[in-house]
Each structure stands twice: as structure tokens, then as C-alpha cells.
């Protein structure tokens, strides 16, 4: 798949962006070799990154806008063979003096094949060890200089499809990232966040990244330079909060008590079905942790018996219909779907909405000895009848 960057719609404020670009341009004129990324979800800019790279050092700064604003500085040191020797991340509140203690400070060093991470938050320090080896590369959410490092390592390894070992700061295990070349300038990456599509130049520099259907749903665009400190201050005045907050729906159907716990993503100017939620593949029916369904009585859902108990709800939207998947495995993250644990696949009735719905919404509507389960987002709504046995 060839990836073409979508046009950038930046909603952090024209004055803030002008200051960020102008400040970055002045910095570039002093001779610093650097790159920058704008990271957004739909119409909302959620992060910005500025970084500098040499053969043995990667340093950079991230301004993050969700759930609250913070500024992250990182340094990754490599030896002449490209092996990671030290990785350090410091998290601060934008606008506070450098003399103030950071919110968090973390370092990764190596003892043989073990990565030793020390995480210091306030007065407490926690140590995490992971069997990693120095061939591992750092991986950071909303940090796309790390993605560029992974891409360049993969291209040096040769072959049309390779796997690079990566490690999040503080994680106990490594994460393999698959990198597959599709065309001369486009790649598909299988990451812990899901499948992402990247466009690169001849030197392996990341030019654009898109991740429809992944857990992060970001669009990343490379720009010449940014003043991340200026953007961080602006973000602190306009935080986005939690992108997909949890919600709980409770209802009484006859003598049955029903509960659904789920994450509620927002449209944010995007086309949802066929894009954010791909057609013809299973969906977590919400965001983040899996969607939980609990009933204390036996039910019949869309004509299918469902014994009392706790389940996970997945679904399968398509252009022609919508299928509700009731799964017996519970407590997992929303991307951990095990089809062998399916209890039932149930057809739902789909209608098109006259007005788009901004935030994904699940409702339980009682009626007599049963009621209706309804899923609604963007331009469509799916429902299925429920009866109490």
C-alpha cells in the first residue's frame, strides 16, 4: 500500500503553530540537523516531536496533549555498530522551571543481554529487568523518531520483510516489529499498536505514517522544524483529556440486571466505518480494554441463547451488515481477540443515522421482559433484541 500523507488540519491554534514553525526555522538556521513530526487523530493535533540524530546519538523532545499536557525529553546512545548502550527519558510539566524535579525520570542500561530500567517517580524508584540484548531498539508511544530508527535498522538488515526487536521503557519483555517493503517508498509495519503504513525516502527517513484500524489511529506528518516547547505550553492550556474515556451502561430487563463497560472513542472529523473501523474484520466494539458484558440471568439475544455470566463483546461491521460477537474470554485488552472462545455470532439490524454521532455510544433499552442492545457511532446504528429466559 502506497501511503500518501493526508492534508494537515491543525487545531492547536494558528498563533501557536506559527510560533512553533518560526522558532524551529531560527534553530535550523544555526546549523542543527534535525527533523520534526506532527501527530494527530482526525482534526486534533495530539503531539509534536523534534529530534536530532547522529550515527551514535538520538535526542529529542515530545510535547504531548493527552490526557494532560507534558513534555518528554529522550536520549538514546548507540555504539559504532549501532547497538543501544543507554536510553534515558525525562518527563516534565510544561512551563515549570528546569530546576523543579521531573514528573518521571527513567534510564535503561545493559548488563549482558539484560536491559535494566530504573524508573524514578517522585521519591520512589522501581527497577525493571528485561532479557533484551543490545540489538534491541527503543520504542515510544507518540515518538516517531524511534519508528524512523526501526525503519533504518530494517532497511540495513536487507530483505523485503524483516523483524526488529524493540522495547518500551519499563516493559518486562521485548516487542517484535515486523517491517515489510511494499513499494520503493512505502512500508507496512506490524507493531504493538497494530498495523501502520509508512512512506519513506531513499535514506529511510520517515516522511508520513498512517494507522487506520490500529489502537493509536494516528496520522504522522514530517515537517522541517518545530518549537516543541512553545507547543507544549499551548497544549497545557488546551489539553484533550482522555481520548476514549470508559463508560458503564446498566439496565434492568425483566428480572435480569445487565452491565456493559466500554471505551468511547470520538469521531474527530474522521470517516469511521471503513476507515477508523475497517470493514470485514473484527472490532473491539469500543476502545482500549475489551468491552465487557455481564448478565445475572440467562438471555436470548437475537434468537441465540446466552447463559448468565460475564463475556466480552466484539463485532464485525461490513458494508452489508453488522455481526455481534459474544466471546467467553474476559479481562483482556481489546486487541486480544481469541475466536476459539466465541460463544455466538449474532446478526444485528443496521440503520443509517440522519445526523452523525460524534462519540461511540452503547445503550440498553428495556421493554417488557427484555429490550434492545444498540451500538451507534458516526453515520450508522446497529441493534439486536434481548429477551430474558
VOPANU-696686 format. One line per 3 residues: number of its first residue (from 1); for each residue x, y, z of C-alpha. Coordinates in nm, 2 decimals, decimal comma. Each point is the difference from the previous one (the first is absolute). Layout:
NUM> X Y Z ~ ... .
END
This chain:
1> 0,00 0,00 0,00 ~ 0,14 0,34 -0,10 ~ -0,05 0,25 0,27 .
4> -0,08 0,36 -0,09 ~ -0,01 0,25 0,29 ~ -0,34 0,15 0,05 .
7> -0,03 0,37 0,02 ~ 0,09 0,14 0,34 ~ -0,28 0,16 0,20 .
10> 0,15 0,14 0,31 ~ -0,24 0,11 0,28 ~ 0,25 0,11 0,26 .
13> -0,02 0,36 -0,10 ~ 0,15 0,19 -0,29 ~ 0,21 0,23 0,22 .
16> 0,15 -0,30 0,18 ~ 0,08 -0,18 -0,32 ~ 0,15 0,31 -0,16 .
19> 0,22 0,05 0,31 ~ 0,10 -0,37 -0,01 ~ 0,10 0,01 -0,36 .
22> 0,18 0,34 0,02 ~ 0,19 -0,10 0,31 ~ 0,11 -0,33 -0,17 .
25> 0,11 0,18 -0,31 ~ 0,23 0,23 0,20 ~ 0,14 -0,31 0,17 .
28> 0,07 -0,16 -0,33 ~ 0,18 0,30 -0,13 ~ 0,26 -0,04 0,27 .
31> 0,11 -0,32 -0,17 ~ -0,17 -0,27 0,21 ~ -0,10 -0,31 -0,20 .
34> -0,34 -0,11 0,12 ~ -0,35 -0,12 -0,10 ~ -0,34 0,04 0,14 .
37> -0,34 -0,17 0,00 ~ -0,36 0,12 0,06 ~ -0,22 -0,28 0,13 .
40> -0,38 0,03 -0,02 ~ -0,32 -0,20 0,03 ~ -0,26 0,13 -0,24 .
43> -0,03 0,37 0,04 ~ 0,19 0,01 0,33 ~ 0,38 0,04 0,03 .
46> 0,09 -0,21 0,30 ~ 0,38 0,01 0,00 ~ 0,31 0,16 -0,16 .
49> 0,36 -0,12 -0,01 ~ 0,33 0,16 -0,08 ~ 0,32 -0,22 -0,02 .
52> 0,37 0,00 -0,09 ~ 0,18 -0,30 -0,13 ~ 0,37 -0,09 -0,04 .
55> 0,15 -0,34 -0,06 ~ 0,03 -0,06 0,37 ~ -0,26 0,22 0,16 .
58> -0,37 0,07 -0,03 ~ -0,15 0,28 0,21 ~ -0,34 0,16 -0,01 .
61> -0,29 0,16 0,17 ~ -0,37 -0,09 -0,01 ~ -0,29 0,23 0,09 .
64> -0,30 -0,22 0,10 ~ -0,36 0,13 0,03 ~ -0,18 -0,30 0,14 .
67> -0,13 -0,07 0,26 ~ 0,18 0,31 0,13 ~ 0,29 0,20 -0,14 .
70> 0,35 -0,11 0,07 ~ 0,35 0,04 -0,15 ~ 0,22 -0,30 -0,06 .
73> 0,37 0,01 -0,07 ~ 0,19 -0,31 -0,11 ~ 0,35 -0,11 -0,09 .
76> 0,11 -0,32 -0,16 ~ 0,37 -0,08 -0,03 ~ 0,14 -0,26 -0,23 .
79> 0,34 -0,15 -0,06 ~ 0,18 0,00 -0,35 ~ -0,18 -0,32 -0,09 .
82> -0,34 0,15 0,07 ~ -0,06 -0,18 0,32 ~ -0,20 0,18 0,27 .
85> 0,22 0,08 0,31 ~ -0,22 0,24 0,20 ~ -0,35 0,14 -0,03 .
88> -0,13 0,28 0,22 ~ -0,35 0,17 0,02 ~ -0,09 0,30 0,22 .
91> -0,37 0,11 0,03 ~ -0,07 0,36 0,12 ~ -0,30 0,23 0,03 .
94> 0,01 0,27 -0,27 ~ 0,09 0,35 0,13 ~ 0,15 -0,11 0,33 .
97> 0,36 0,09 0,07 ~ 0,27 -0,25 -0,10 ~ 0,11 0,00 0,37 .
100> -0,33 -0,16 0,10 ~ 0,02 -0,38 0,04 ~ -0,13 -0,18 -0,31 .
103> -0,33 -0,19 0,02 ~ 0,19 -0,31 -0,10 ~ 0,35 -0,09 -0,10 .
106> 0,10 -0,34 -0,15 ~ 0,32 -0,15 -0,11 ~ 0,08 -0,32 -0,19 .
109> 0,34 -0,16 0,02 ~ 0,13 -0,34 -0,09 ~ 0,16 -0,28 0,20 .
112> 0,08 -0,27 -0,26 ~ -0,33 -0,09 -0,17 ~ -0,21 0,16 0,27 .
115> -0,15 0,35 -0,03 ~ -0,01 0,15 0,34 ~ -0,25 0,29 0,04 .
118> -0,02 0,23 0,30 ~ -0,33 0,20 0,02 ~ 0,00 0,28 0,24 .
121> -0,33 0,17 0,08 ~ 0,01 0,26 0,28 ~ 0,19 -0,16 0,29 .
124> -0,05 -0,36 -0,11 ~ 0,22 -0,21 -0,23 ~ -0,10 -0,32 -0,17 .
127> 0,23 -0,24 -0,19 ~ -0,11 -0,21 -0,29 ~ 0,21 -0,26 -0,18 .
130> -0,06 -0,14 -0,35 ~ 0,19 -0,25 -0,20 ~ 0,06 0,21 -0,31 .
133> 0,36 0,01 -0,13 ~ 0,15 0,32 -0,14 ~ -0,14 -0,07 -0,35 .
136> -0,33 0,13 0,15 ~ -0,12 0,34 -0,10 ~ -0,21 0,24 0,21 .
139> -0,37 0,03 -0,08 ~ -0,21 0,30 0,12 ~ -0,36 0,09 -0,03 .
142> -0,05 0,32 -0,19 ~ 0,38 -0,01 -0,07 ~ 0,06 -0,04 -0,37 .
145> 0,37 0,05 0,00 ~ 0,01 -0,34 0,16 ~ -0,21 -0,13 -0,29 .
148> 0,25 0,15 -0,24 ~ 0,29 -0,17 0,18 ~ -0,18 -0,34 -0,03 .
151> -0,06 0,06 -0,37 ~ 0,36 0,09 -0,07 ~ 0,12 -0,31 0,19 .
154> -0,24 -0,22 -0,20 ~ 0,12 0,15 -0,33 ~ 0,36 -0,07 0,10 .
157> -0,09 -0,36 0,08 ~ -0,11 -0,05 -0,36 ~ -0,28 -0,21 -0,13 .
160> -0,36 0,10 -0,08 ~ -0,13 -0,12 0,34 ~ 0,19 0,01 0,33 .
163> -0,07 0,01 0,37 ~ 0,17 0,25 0,24 ~ 0,00 -0,05 0,38 .
166> -0,12 0,30 0,20 ~ -0,06 0,09 0,36 ~ -0,22 0,26 0,17 .
169> 0,16 0,17 0,29 ~ -0,10 -0,20 0,31 ~ -0,15 -0,30 -0,18 .
172> 0,10 -0,34 0,12 ~ 0,01 -0,16 -0,35 ~ 0,11 0,10 -0,35 .
175> -0,25 0,06 -0,28 ~ 0,08 -0,12 -0,36 ~ -0,08 0,26 -0,27 .
178> -0,04 -0,14 -0,35 ~ 0,11 0,22 -0,29 ~ -0,11 -0,09 -0,35 .
181> 0,09 0,20 -0,31 ~ -0,30 0,04 -0,23 ~ 0,14 0,24 -0,26 .
184> 0,32 0,20 -0,03 ~ -0,12 0,27 0,24 ~ -0,27 -0,17 0,20 .
187> 0,01 -0,25 0,29 ~ -0,25 -0,20 0,21 ~ 0,10 -0,03 0,37 .
190> -0,16 -0,26 0,24 ~ 0,04 0,18 0,34 ~ -0,13 -0,04 0,35 .
193> -0,26 0,27 -0,09 ~ -0,11 -0,19 -0,31 ~ 0,07 0,03 -0,37 .
196> 0,14 0,33 -0,12 ~ 0,09 0,12 -0,34 ~ 0,31 0,21 -0,05 .
199> 0,14 0,21 -0,29 ~ 0,38 0,04 0,00 ~ 0,26 0,17 -0,22 .
202> 0,31 -0,17 -0,15 ~ 0,19 0,04 0,33 ~ -0,27 -0,16 0,20 .
205> -0,12 0,32 0,15 ~ -0,36 -0,02 0,12 ~ -0,21 0,25 -0,21 .
208> -0,35 -0,10 0,10 ~ -0,18 -0,27 0,20 ~ -0,37 -0,10 0,01 .
211> -0,15 -0,26 0,23 ~ -0,37 -0,06 -0,08 ~ -0,14 -0,28 0,21 .
214> 0,29 0,00 0,25 ~ -0,03 0,08 0,37 ~ 0,15 0,35 -0,04 .
217> -0,17 0,11 -0,32 ~ 0,26 0,27 -0,07 ~ 0,10 0,18 -0,31 .
220> 0,36 0,11 0,01 ~ 0,15 0,27 -0,23 ~ 0,36 0,10 -0,02 .
223> 0,07 0,38 0,01 ~ 0,33 0,18 -0,02 ~ 0,01 0,13 0,36 .
226> -0,21 0,08 0,30 ~ 0,04 0,19 0,33 ~ -0,13 -0,28 0,22 .
229> 0,03 0,21 0,32 ~ -0,24 0,26 -0,15 ~ -0,25 -0,27 -0,09 .
232> 0,03 -0,17 0,34 ~ -0,10 0,33 0,17 ~ -0,30 0,03 -0,24 .
235> -0,10 -0,36 0,06 ~ 0,01 0,07 0,38 ~ -0,28 0,26 -0,06 .
238> -0,20 -0,23 -0,23 ~ 0,04 -0,36 0,11 ~ -0,21 -0,27 -0,17 .
241> -0,07 -0,21 0,31 ~ -0,04 -0,38 -0,05 ~ -0,05 -0,07 -0,37 .
244> -0,24 -0,29 0,06 ~ -0,14 0,01 0,35 ~ -0,16 -0,30 0,16 .
247> -0,38 -0,01 0,07 ~ -0,24 -0,25 0,16 ~ -0,35 -0,08 -0,11 .
250> -0,24 -0,17 0,24 ~ -0,36 -0,11 -0,06 ~ -0,27 -0,23 0,14 .
253> -0,16 -0,22 -0,26 ~ -0,29 -0,19 0,17 ~ 0,18 -0,16 0,30 .
256> 0,34 0,02 -0,16 ~ 0,27 0,25 0,09 ~ 0,22 0,08 -0,29 .
259> 0,33 0,20 -0,01 ~ 0,23 0,11 -0,28 ~ 0,34 0,16 0,06 .
262> 0,17 0,15 -0,31 ~ 0,23 0,27 -0,14 ~ -0,16 0,29 -0,19 .
265> 0,21 0,13 -0,30 ~ -0,10 0,32 -0,18 ~ -0,04 0,07 -0,37 .
268> 0,23 0,30 0,00 ~ -0,08 0,09 -0,36 ~ 0,08 -0,35 -0,14 .
271> -0,20 -0,24 -0,20 ~ -0,05 -0,28 0,25 ~ -0,12 -0,32 -0,18 .
274> 0,22 -0,12 -0,27 ~ 0,28 0,21 0,14 ~ 0,04 0,04 0,38 .
277> -0,19 -0,33 0,03 ~ 0,08 -0,21 -0,31 ~ -0,27 -0,20 -0,17 .
280> 0,00 -0,38 0,01 ~ 0,24 -0,04 0,29 ~ -0,08 -0,04 0,37 .
283> -0,02 0,31 0,22 ~ 0,03 0,04 0,38 ~ -0,33 0,19 0,00 .
286> 0,15 0,30 0,17 ~ 0,35 0,09 0,09 ~ 0,29 -0,11 0,22 .
289> -0,09 -0,28 0,25 ~ -0,25 -0,25 -0,14 ~ -0,37 0,07 0,03 .
292> -0,15 -0,20 0,29 ~ -0,36 -0,13 0,01 ~ -0,15 -0,15 0,32 .
295> -0,34 -0,16 0,05 ~ -0,13 -0,16 0,32 ~ -0,28 -0,19 -0,19 .
298> -0,01 -0,22 -0,31 ~ -0,08 0,20 -0,31 ~ -0,10 -0,05 -0,36 .
301> 0,18 0,26 -0,22 ~ -0,12 0,02 -0,35 ~ -0,14 -0,35 0,02 .
304> 0,32 -0,15 0,15 ~ 0,01 -0,14 0,36 ~ 0,26 0,18 0,22 .
307> 0,04 -0,15 0,35 ~ 0,05 0,23 0,30 ~ 0,36 0,11 0,05 .
310> 0,27 0,24 -0,11 ~ 0,10 0,04 -0,36 ~ 0,20 0,22 -0,24 .
313> -0,18 0,17 -0,29 ~ 0,17 0,02 -0,33 ~ -0,17 0,08 -0,33 .
316> 0,04 -0,04 -0,38 ~ -0,12 0,31 -0,19 ~ -0,03 -0,04 -0,38 .
319> -0,15 0,20 -0,28 ~ -0,30 -0,24 -0,01 ~ -0,06 -0,05 0,37 .
322> 0,14 -0,03 0,35 ~ 0,06 -0,31 0,21 ~ 0,02 0,00 0,38 .
325> 0,26 -0,24 0,14 ~ -0,04 -0,13 0,36 ~ 0,32 -0,14 0,13 .
328> 0,06 -0,20 0,31 ~ 0,35 0,12 0,07 ~ 0,01 0,31 0,23 .
331> 0,23 0,25 0,16 ~ 0,22 0,04 -0,31 ~ 0,11 0,31 -0,19 .
334> -0,23 0,08 -0,29 ~ 0,25 -0,11 -0,27 ~ 0,03 -0,35 0,15 .
337> -0,28 -0,18 -0,18 ~ -0,01 -0,38 0,02 ~ -0,26 -0,13 -0,24 .
340> 0,02 -0,35 0,15 ~ -0,17 0,14 0,31 ~ -0,30 0,13 -0,20 .
343> -0,34 -0,09 0,15 ~ -0,21 0,15 -0,28 ~ -0,01 0,21 -0,32 .
346> -0,32 0,19 -0,02 ~ -0,14 0,21 -0,29 ~ -0,09 0,36 0,09 .
349> -0,25 0,23 -0,16 ~ 0,18 0,30 -0,16 ~ -0,15 0,34 -0,07 .
352> 0,17 0,32 -0,13 ~ -0,02 0,31 0,22 ~ -0,13 0,33 -0,13 .
355> 0,26 0,18 0,21 ~ 0,35 -0,13 0,08 ~ 0,07 -0,09 0,36 .
358> 0,33 0,14 0,13 ~ 0,07 -0,26 0,27 ~ -0,05 -0,37 -0,01 .
361> -0,30 -0,09 0,22 ~ -0,14 -0,33 0,13 ~ -0,35 0,00 0,14 .
364> -0,22 -0,26 0,17 ~ -0,37 0,09 -0,04 ~ -0,25 -0,21 0,21 .
367> -0,33 -0,10 -0,13 ~ -0,23 -0,26 0,17 ~ 0,19 -0,31 0,09 .
370> 0,30 0,10 -0,22 ~ 0,12 0,29 -0,20 ~ 0,25 0,11 -0,26 .
373> 0,38 0,02 -0,02 ~ 0,10 0,29 -0,22 ~ 0,34 0,10 -0,14 .
376> 0,03 0,35 -0,16 ~ 0,28 0,21 -0,15 ~ 0,05 0,24 -0,29 .
379> -0,26 -0,07 -0,27 ~ -0,14 -0,34 0,11 ~ -0,17 -0,19 0,28 .
382> -0,02 -0,38 0,06 ~ -0,26 -0,16 0,23 ~ -0,10 -0,35 0,12 .
385> -0,29 -0,11 0,22 ~ 0,05 -0,16 0,34 ~ -0,24 -0,22 0,19 .
388> 0,03 -0,13 0,36 ~ -0,04 -0,38 0,02 .
END
